[in-house]
Amino acid sequence: MPHNKPFYITTTLPYVNADPHVGFAMEIIRADAVARYKTLRGYDVFFNTGTDEHGMKMERAARDAGKTPQAYVDAYAERFRGLIDLLGISPDVHFIRTTDEHHMHAAQAFWKLCADNGYIYKKEYEAKYCVGCELEKTDSELVDGRCPEHPNKDIEIIKEENYFFKFSAFQEKLLALYEARPDFVRPDVRFNNIKKFVEGGLQDFSISRLKEKMSWGIPVPGDDAHVMYVWFDALVNYVSTLGWPEDTETFYRYWGEGNPVQYAGKDNLRQQSAIWQAMLMAAGLPNTYTVVIDGFITGGGGVKMSKSLGNVVNPYDVVSAYGTDALRYFLLRHVHPFEDSDFTMERFADDYTAHLVNGLGNLTNRILKMSETYVDEPVPVIKKRLEDFPTYCESADMFEWHKVADSVWEKVGAADARIQESEPFKLVKTDPEKAKKIVVELVQELSDIAVLLAPLLPETARKIEEGIAKNKKPELPLFARK
């Protein structure tokens, strides 16, 4: 087991212009599974999440709601912070808001470093802009004059003097980074996409807006007439959350030595694996170690689930009806880690009944009931470590959570099959010692399942271990029948 080796994991920061949806719940649950897995492997983990709160999108949403931008983002940020308890996220996760005073100072310090190193300049320009993406768009990226990600929003024309980031200076450096790190982006198809993008040549891009046109942002250092463009501000959260630039010890422990991993959706590929990496190079800071790119959750029929399209599933509603670990289970096992996957409540309900109620829940009840009945005292199980299960660990190290979960349910199926074949509840009448031995072995198998469940369904794992320790089945079923 590693000896207190550092490890850093972060989600992206979602915009707080609407309630959380199940797409971000998927991202934070996967990052939490990584954090829990690494902690159980003996790592000293720094886990980061939070909210992205500046930009034109926020300013306009606040105005439409009749609120100040700060009051608007404050209310929504609490809904996202509430996901920590709702989704069973590690309680020691760091939650950063881009309106936090320290983050704003850090973003300005980052800007100044890039400027001092010669990578920021000022010029007048005209560009097409998608408010939904908070990104400039070229004609080749538009379909019928609209952004394919936000077809319900008009493309706007921006014409003003802005500060620019010298992205074009980093083509060779980025390609060298990709060459040196063959697993820098997971999965390979996304890595190939970003390589092709960078190989095609890089264009400098605007990183500020005139304050008179968009006031809701962090002031540009030394020029109060401009505020930082939302991406340049928000991306800095990955290091500001560590106390950078003041706390260099924490920063270099987790970002410098902790092989930092960033989770992101595929619509964030360019920002996370090219723009942010170039920004780090410009500031003279270490690069990310791995960027893991999720597919989209689709709302049935392959249509992307998104706030702007109004076809989202609210994780608060799902947890209210089925419980936290039921949602964690579905998103980890039945939503592909890298490809688009449908989420419908019909499919969710079917899998809940088949694999949680009739599967894991029923198995736990049967084994603990037999143990309570046929074994006089709690079974002295040998609590194994995750590294005792190399196939499981191999899948977890590759962020393939569907395979991790499948390996657990294989054990659930094997234990259930053993009960059907050996029938200790019948055998106890003719050979009680043999029946008892089988039950003891089944309790050990259940303990192994609990160990493997800990990163995935932490509350369920705790209840199983508690039942084994007390030699009693849970008073309430692990998963209630609906």
C-alpha positions in Angstrom: 0.0 0.0 0.0 1.4 3.5 -0.9 2.6 5.4 2.1 0.7 8.7 2.3 1.3 9.5 -1.4 -0.6 12.5 -2.6 -3.4 12.4 -5.2 -5.5 15.1 -6.7 -9.0 14.7 -8.3 -11.4 17.4 -9.5 -14.6 17.8 -11.4 -15.3 20.7 -13.7 -17.2 23.6 -12.1 -20.8 23.7 -13.5 -22.5 27.0 -14.3 -25.1 27.9 -11.7 -27.7 29.3 -14.0 -30.2 26.4 -13.3 -30.7 23.5 -10.8 -28.2 20.6 -10.9 -29.1 17.9 -13.4 -28.1 14.2 -13.5 -25.3 14.9 -15.9 -23.3 16.7 -13.4 -24.4 14.2 -10.7 -22.7 11.6 -12.8 -19.4 13.6 -13.0 -19.2 14.3 -9.3 -20.2 10.7 -8.3 -17.4 9.3 -10.6 -14.9 11.7 -9.2 -16.0 10.7 -5.7 -15.6 7.0 -6.5 -12.0 7.8 -7.7 -11.4 9.8 -4.4 -12.7 7.0 -2.2 -10.9 4.3 -4.2 -7.6 6.1 -3.9 -8.1 6.8 -0.2 -8.8 3.1 0.5 -5.6 2.3 -1.4 -3.7 4.5 1.1 -3.3 7.8 -0.9 -3.6 11.2 0.7 -6.4 12.6 -1.5 -7.4 16.2 -2.4 -10.8 16.2 -4.0 -12.2 19.4 -5.5 -15.5 20.5 -6.9 -17.5 23.8 -6.8 -19.4 26.3 -9.0 -18.6 28.6 -11.9 -20.4 31.9 -11.3 -19.2 34.7 -13.6 -19.9 35.6 -17.2 -22.6 37.0 -19.5 -24.8 34.0 -19.1 -25.1 34.6 -15.3 -25.5 38.3 -15.7 -28.4 37.9 -18.0 -30.1 35.2 -16.0 -29.9 37.3 -12.9 -31.4 40.3 -14.7 -34.2 38.1 -16.1 -34.9 36.9 -12.5 -34.9 40.4 -11.1 -31.9 39.8 -8.9 -28.4 41.0 -8.5 -25.8 38.6 -10.0 -24.4 37.9 -6.5 -27.8 37.1 -5.0 -28.6 34.9 -8.0 -25.5 32.8 -7.9 -25.6 32.5 -4.1 -29.0 30.8 -4.3 -28.0 28.3 -7.0 -24.5 27.6 -5.5 -26.2 26.3 -2.4 -28.2 23.8 -4.5 -24.9 22.5 -6.0 -23.3 22.4 -2.6 -26.3 20.4 -1.4 -25.2 17.6 -3.9 -22.4 16.7 -1.4 -24.9 15.3 1.1 -27.5 14.3 -1.5 -25.1 12.1 -3.5 -23.1 10.7 -0.6 -20.0 12.6 -1.7 -16.9 12.4 0.6 -17.5 15.0 3.3 -13.9 16.3 3.1 -14.3 17.4 -0.5 -13.2 21.0 -1.2 -16.0 23.2 -2.6 -14.8 26.3 -4.4 -16.8 29.1 -5.8 -15.3 31.4 -8.4 -16.8 34.4 -6.5 -14.7 33.4 -3.4 -12.4 36.3 -2.6 -9.3 34.1 -2.6 -10.1 32.6 -6.0 -10.6 36.1 -7.5 -7.1 37.2 -6.2 -5.6 33.9 -7.5 -7.1 34.4 -11.0 -5.6 37.9 -11.1 -2.2 36.5 -10.0 -2.4 33.9 -12.7 -3.3 36.5 -15.3 -0.3 38.6 -14.2 2.1 35.7 -14.5 0.9 35.0 -18.0 1.2 38.7 -18.9 4.6 39.0 -17.4 5.8 36.0 -19.4 4.6 37.6 -22.6 1.5 35.6 -23.4 -1.2 38.3 -23.0 -1.7 41.3 -25.4 -4.4 43.7 -26.4 -6.1 44.2 -29.7 -9.4 45.2 -31.4 -11.4 42.4 -33.0 -14.7 41.1 -34.2 -16.0 37.6 -33.5 -19.1 35.4 -33.4 -20.0 34.4 -29.9 -22.2 31.7 -28.3 -23.5 32.8 -24.9 -24.5 29.2 -24.1 -20.9 28.0 -24.5 -19.3 31.3 -23.4 -17.0 30.7 -26.4 -16.2 32.3 -29.7 -17.3 30.3 -32.7 -15.9 30.0 -36.2 -18.2 29.6 -39.2 -17.1 25.9 -39.5 -18.3 25.3 -36.0 -21.9 26.6 -36.7 -24.7 24.7 -38.3 -27.2 26.9 -40.2 -25.7 29.8 -38.4 -26.3 28.4 -34.9 -24.2 26.6 -32.3 -25.0 22.9 -32.4 -24.8 22.7 -28.6 -27.2 25.6 -28.1 -29.4 25.7 -31.2 -32.1 27.8 -29.3 -29.7 30.7 -28.7 -28.8 33.3 -31.3 -25.1 33.8 -32.2 -23.9 37.3 -31.2 -21.4 39.5 -32.9 -18.7 40.9 -30.5 -16.7 43.9 -31.8 -14.4 45.6 -29.2 -10.9 45.9 -27.9 -10.0 42.9 -25.7 -7.0 41.2 -24.1 -5.9 38.1 -25.9 -4.1 34.9 -24.8 -1.3 33.9 -27.2 -2.6 30.3 -27.6 -0.8 30.1 -31.0 2.5 29.9 -29.2 1.8 26.5 -27.6 1.1 24.2 -30.5 4.5 22.4 -30.4 4.6 22.4 -26.6 1.1 20.8 -26.4 2.0 18.2 -28.9 5.1 17.4 -27.0 3.0 17.0 -23.8 0.7 14.6 -25.6 3.6 12.6 -27.0 5.1 12.3 -23.5 1.9 11.2 -21.9 0.2 8.5 -24.0 -2.7 8.3 -21.6 -3.0 12.1 -21.0 -6.7 12.1 -22.2 -9.0 9.2 -21.6 -10.6 7.7 -23.7 -8.3 7.4 -26.7 -10.9 8.7 -29.2 -11.0 12.0 -27.3 -7.2 12.1 -27.1 -7.1 11.7 -30.9 -9.7 14.5 -31.3 -7.6 17.0 -29.3 -4.4 16.0 -31.0 -6.1 16.6 -34.4 -7.4 20.0 -33.2 -3.9 21.2 -32.0 -2.1 19.8 -35.1 -4.5 21.9 -37.2 -3.0 25.1 -35.8 -4.0 27.3 -32.8 -5.6 30.7 -32.9 -5.1 33.3 -30.1 -8.4 34.0 -28.3 -10.0 36.8 -26.3 -9.8 36.5 -22.5 -11.5 39.8 -21.5 -14.7 41.8 -22.0 -15.2 45.5 -21.6 -16.8 46.1 -18.2 -19.3 48.5 -19.7 -20.7 45.6 -21.8 -20.3 42.8 -19.3 -19.7 43.8 -15.7 -20.1 40.5 -13.9 -16.5 39.2 -13.8 -13.1 39.6 -12.1 -11.3 42.9 -12.9 -8.3 42.6 -15.2 -5.1 43.4 -13.1 -4.1 47.0 -13.9 -7.1 47.7 -16.2 -10.4 48.2 -14.5 -12.1 48.9 -17.8 -12.0 45.1 -18.5 -13.1 42.0 -16.7 -11.7 38.5 -17.3 -13.5 36.2 -19.7 -15.2 33.5 -17.8 -13.0 30.6 -19.0 -9.8 32.2 -18.0 -11.2 32.9 -14.6 -12.9 29.6 -13.9 -10.1 27.3 -15.0 -7.8 28.8 -12.4 -10.0 27.2 -9.7 -8.0 23.9 -10.1 -5.0 25.6 -8.5 -6.6 28.3 -6.4 -8.5 25.6 -4.4 -5.1 24.5 -3.2 -4.3 27.9 -1.8 -2.2 28.9 -4.8 -0.3 31.3 -5.1 0.4 31.8 -1.4 0.4 28.2 -0.2 3.1 26.7 -2.4 3.6 23.7 -0.1 0.0 22.4 -0.6 0.1 23.3 -4.2 3.2 21.4 -5.1 2.2 18.5 -2.9 -1.1 17.8 -4.7 -0.7 19.5 -8.1 3.0 19.0 -8.6 3.3 15.5 -7.1 -0.3 14.2 -6.9 -0.8 13.3 -10.6 -3.8 15.6 -10.9 -6.8 14.1 -12.6 -9.6 16.3 -14.1 -13.1 14.9 -14.9 -15.0 16.8 -17.7 -17.7 16.3 -20.3 -16.8 15.9 -24.0 -18.0 19.5 -24.6 -15.2 20.6 -22.3 -12.4 18.7 -24.2 -10.8 21.7 -25.8 -10.9 23.8 -22.6 -9.5 21.1 -20.3 -6.9 19.4 -22.4 -5.6 22.2 -24.6 -6.6 25.7 -23.4 -6.0 25.1 -19.7 -2.7 23.2 -20.4 -1.4 26.1 -22.4 -2.4 28.5 -19.7 -0.4 26.4 -17.2 2.6 26.5 -19.5 2.2 30.2 -19.9 2.3 30.7 -16.1 5.2 28.2 -15.7 3.2 25.7 -13.6 3.0 21.9 -13.9 0.5 20.4 -16.3 -2.4 18.1 -15.5 -1.6 14.4 -15.4 -4.8 12.9 -16.8 -8.0 14.4 -18.3 -11.0 12.0 -18.2 -13.7 12.9 -20.6 -17.3 11.7 -20.0 -19.9 11.1 -22.7 -23.2 12.9 -22.5 -26.2 11.6 -20.6 -29.1 11.5 -23.1 -32.7 11.8 -22.2 -34.0 9.0 -24.4 -33.5 8.6 -28.1 -29.9 9.8 -28.0 -30.9 13.5 -27.4 -28.4 15.3 -25.2 -29.7 16.0 -21.7 -29.0 19.7 -21.0 -30.5 22.6 -19.1 -30.8 24.7 -22.3 -32.9 22.0 -24.0 -35.1 21.5 -20.9 -35.0 17.7 -20.9 -33.1 17.2 -17.7 -33.6 14.7 -14.8 -33.2 16.3 -11.4 -31.0 14.2 -9.0 -32.9 15.6 -6.0 -36.1 14.0 -7.4 -34.4 10.6 -8.1 -32.8 10.4 -4.7 -36.0 11.4 -3.0 -37.8 8.5 -4.6 -35.1 5.8 -4.6 -32.2 6.8 -2.3 -28.6 8.0 -2.8 -26.9 4.7 -3.5 -29.5 3.7 -6.1 -28.6 6.7 -8.2 -24.9 6.1 -7.6 -25.3 2.5 -8.7 -27.1 3.3 -12.0 -24.7 6.1 -13.0 -21.6 4.0 -12.2 -22.7 0.7 -13.7 -25.2 1.4 -16.4 -24.0 4.7 -17.8 -20.9 4.2 -20.0 -17.8 6.0 -18.6 -16.8 7.5 -21.9 -19.7 7.1 -24.4 -23.2 8.7 -24.5 -25.8 6.8 -22.6 -29.6 7.2 -22.2 -31.1 7.8 -18.8 -34.8 7.2 -18.5 -36.8 6.6 -15.3 -38.2 3.4 -16.8 -34.8 1.9 -17.3 -33.6 3.2 -14.0 -36.6 1.5 -12.2 -36.1 -1.8 -14.0 -32.4 -1.9 -13.0 -33.2 -0.9 -9.5 -35.6 -3.8 -9.0 -33.5 -6.4 -10.8 -30.0 -5.6 -9.4 -30.5 -3.8 -6.1 -33.8 -5.1 -4.7 -33.7 -8.6 -6.0 -30.0 -8.8 -6.3 -27.7 -7.2 -3.7 -30.5 -6.4 -1.2 -32.0 -9.9 -1.3 -28.6 -11.6 -1.1 -27.6 -9.5 2.0 -30.8 -10.3 3.8 -30.6 -14.0 3.0 -27.0 -14.4 4.2 -27.4 -12.3 7.3 -30.6 -14.0 8.2 -29.0 -17.5 7.9 -26.0 -16.3 9.9 -28.3 -14.9 12.7 -30.2 -18.2 12.7 -27.4 -20.8 12.4 -24.3 -19.1 13.8 -24.3 -18.3 17.5 -22.1 -15.2 17.3 -20.8 -12.7 14.7 -18.6 -14.4 12.0 -14.9 -13.3 12.5 -14.4 -12.2 8.8 -11.0 -11.3 7.4 -11.6 -7.8 6.0 -9.6 -7.7 2.7 -8.1 -4.7 1.0 -8.9 -3.5 -2.5 -5.5 -4.5 -3.7 -6.5 -8.1 -3.0 -8.7 -7.8 -6.1 -6.4 -6.9 -8.9 -8.9 -7.1 -11.8 -11.2 -4.6 -9.9 -8.2 -2.3 -9.3 -7.1 -2.5 -12.9 -10.5 -1.3 -14.0 -10.7 1.4 -11.4 -7.2 2.7 -12.4 -8.5 3.0 -15.9 -11.7 4.9 -14.7 -13.8 2.1 -16.2 -16.5 2.2 -13.5 -19.0 0.0 -15.4 -16.4 -2.8 -15.3 -15.7 -2.2 -11.6 -19.4 -2.5 -10.8 -19.8 -5.5 -13.1 -17.0 -7.3 -11.1 -18.9 -6.7 -7.9 -22.2 -8.0 -9.2 -20.4 -11.1 -10.5 -19.6 -11.8 -6.9 -23.2 -11.1 -6.0 -24.4 -13.6 -8.6 -21.8 -16.2 -7.6 -22.9 -16.0 -3.9 -26.5 -16.2 -4.9 -25.8 -19.3 -7.1 -24.0 -20.9 -4.2 -27.0 -20.5 -1.9 -29.2 -22.1 -4.6 -26.9 -25.0 -5.1 -25.9 -25.8 -1.5 -29.3 -24.8 0.2 -27.8 -24.5 3.7 -31.3 -23.7 5.0 -32.2 -27.4 4.1 -28.8 -28.9 4.8 -29.0 -27.6 8.4 -31.5 -30.4 9.2 -29.1 -33.2 8.1 -25.6 -31.8 8.5 -25.7 -28.7 10.7 -21.9 -28.3 10.9 -21.6 -28.3 7.1 -24.5 -25.9 6.8 -22.8 -23.6 9.4 -19.5 -23.8 7.5 -21.2 -22.7 4.2 -23.0 -19.8 6.0 -19.7 -18.6 7.5 -18.1 -18.7 4.1 -21.0 -16.8 2.6 -20.6 -14.1 5.3 -17.0 -13.8 4.2 -18.1 -13.4 0.6 -20.6 -10.8 1.7 -17.7 -9.0 3.5 -15.7 -9.0 0.3 -18.6 -7.5 -1.6 -18.9 -4.8 1.1 -15.2 -3.9 0.7 -15.6 -3.6 -3.1 -18.8 -1.6 -2.7 -17.1 1.0 -0.5 -16.0 3.4 -3.3 -19.3 2.9 -5.3 -22.1 2.6 -2.7 -20.5 3.8 0.5 -23.6 3.8 2.7 -24.7 0.4 1.5 -21.2 -1.0 2.2 -21.4 0.5 5.7 -24.8 -1.1 6.4 -23.6 -4.5 5.2 -20.5 -4.4 7.4 -22.6 -3.2 10.3 -25.0 -6.2 9.8 -22.0 -8.6 9.7 -20.6 -7.2 12.9 -24.0 -7.4 14.7 -24.8 -10.8 13.1 -28.2 -9.4 12.1 -29.8 -8.5 8.8 -30.6 -4.8 8.4 -33.9 -3.8 10.2 -35.1 -2.2 6.9 -34.3 -3.6 3.5 -31.2 -2.1 1.8 -33.4 -1.2 -1.1 -37.1 -0.9 -0.7 -39.3 -2.5 -3.3 -41.2 0.2 -5.4 
